[in-house]
Amino acid sequence: MNLLKNILGRIMAFWALLVFVLSLLVFVIPVWLADRLSEPKRSRVSHIFYCGWMTTFFVLSGVRRVFKGRENFKEGQNYVVICNHRSMMDPPLSTPAIPGPNKTIAKVEMAKIPVFGVIYRSGAVLVDRKSDEGRRQAYIKMKEVLGRGLHMCIYPEGTRNKTKEPLTRFQDGAFRLAIDAKKPIIPSLIFNTERVLPRKPFFFWPTKVEMHFLPQIDVEGKSVQQLKEEAFEKMKAYYVANA
């Protein structure tokens, strides 16, 4: 049975890669054209095409998406959205799941990939993690994103959680950003993406993935440490109860 699943998983990986590339070639052109617009209109228009691209990819690759708690986003308010992180499939799921245009923080190296880099740069604040100045500039850009009324999506664990624990230790950045920008936090939990793209070479397994948004956490009068602990405990408890 394991042998059969490994064979099918690699066949599905080839199919998913083919769907990803062909759909990318379709949607990269309107995103490239939208890049000529000024912000925040650029992000709002690009987000429409990005959602179309990801819907096409998920449907044709056999992955069903379920979103819960979107009603926690209040009209006219933008947020720092924080997510757990277990798979490379998390950003493709989270960006269209968040109601309204948003950006995430991402490695600058990925923007150098031909064609894909066009969409990658459009949807992300790029950070050079090897440089203190690069991290400082990324922080400034994230504040600008929030100042334009867009959501900022951050993975506070900093990297993928490769442990058996529900969450790994949160870093300070997302919480400091929320306080500095005076924006509430929306905690969110992603489920099952590590089953779609597990940590094994060239393997893809279609299954249901979910993203649940929790009620907002207000930042007024709280320290970075208080916010971090509050978000961590709420997200951990929810993940354990719903995984």
C-alpha positions, 0 to 999 in steps of 0.5 A: 500500500505504501509503495502504491501511494508513493507511486501515485504521489509522484504521479500527482506531483507531476500533474500538480507541477504541470497545472501550476506552471501552465496556470502561472503562464496564464495569470502572470500576464495580467499580474505583470500589467497590474504592476504598472498601477500605483498602490494600493490599487496595484495590490487590489487588482493583483489579488483578484488575479492571484485568487483566480490562479490559486483557485484554478490550481487547487481545483485542478490538482484535486485539493479542496479548500475550506475556510472558516471564520472570515466573518471575524474580518470587519469591513473597513479594518485591516489586520496583521494576520498571523498563521501557523506554518507547516508546509510550502503549501501554506502561502498559496492557501493563506493569501486567497483565503484572507478576505481582501488584498494582502501581502506576506513576508517572503525570502528575497531569493525566491523573487529571482525565479523566472516568470514566477518571480513576477507574481511572487514580488507582487504578493510579498514584502521581500526580506533579505534575512542575511542582512540587518538592513534588509530586515529593517527595510522589510519592516518599514515596507510592512508598515507601509502595507498596513498604512495603505489599508492592506492586510499583512500576513506573517508566520510568527514561527519564522520558519516551517514547524518540523516538530510534532508540537502544534506550534513552535516558539513565536518571534516578536516581529509580527506583534511589534508591527501590530503595536507600531501600526496600531492594527489588531491581530487576526490569529489563524490556523492552517490544517493538513497542508503538510499532508498535501506537500509532506517533507519528501522529494517530489510528492503531492497528495490531494486532500482537504485543507482548511484555514480557520480565522479566530476573533481579533486580538486588540493591541492597545495597552499590551506589550509585545510579550503579552500579545505574543503569549496571548496569541500563542495560547489561543492558537495552540488551544484551537489547533489541539481542539480541531486538528 
